[in-house]
C-alpha cells in the first residue's frame, strides 16, 4: 500500500467564508452610498426637465402671449401639454421618478409655478418636491413637509 504525498491545492471552507464576509461588509457600506447617488442623479434629471418645461412654457407664451392653456385639454394647470408629464423625460413612462405639473398660472397669464413631485412607488419617494417659478426662483422641499422654509429656496442646498 502506497500513500500519495502530493498536496491538494484549493481553498478551505473557512477561507471562502472569510471572503464572503468581506464582500458582505463592503456591500453593506457601499449600497447606501449608491442609493444616495441614484436619488441625487434622479433629482438632477428632474431639475433639468423642469428647466426644459419652463423653456416649453416660454415658447408657448411667445406664440400665444400668455402661459394659459399650456396644460392638457388647453387647461391652465395639471399635466403639461407642451412637454412630457414625467421625469426623466428621456426614459419611458414606466421608469418615471417624478410627475411634472403646472401648479398655477396667474390670472393675468404672465407668471406660473411648475412642480416635479416624486412618484410614491419609486426610489424617489420622500425626496421632496422641486419647484420652479416663472421669475427664476427655485425651491426644493428637501424635508418633504409640503411647505417651503426660507432655506429651501435653492436646488443645491
Order of alpha helices (4+ residues) and beta strands (2+ residues): alpha-beta-beta-beta-beta-beta
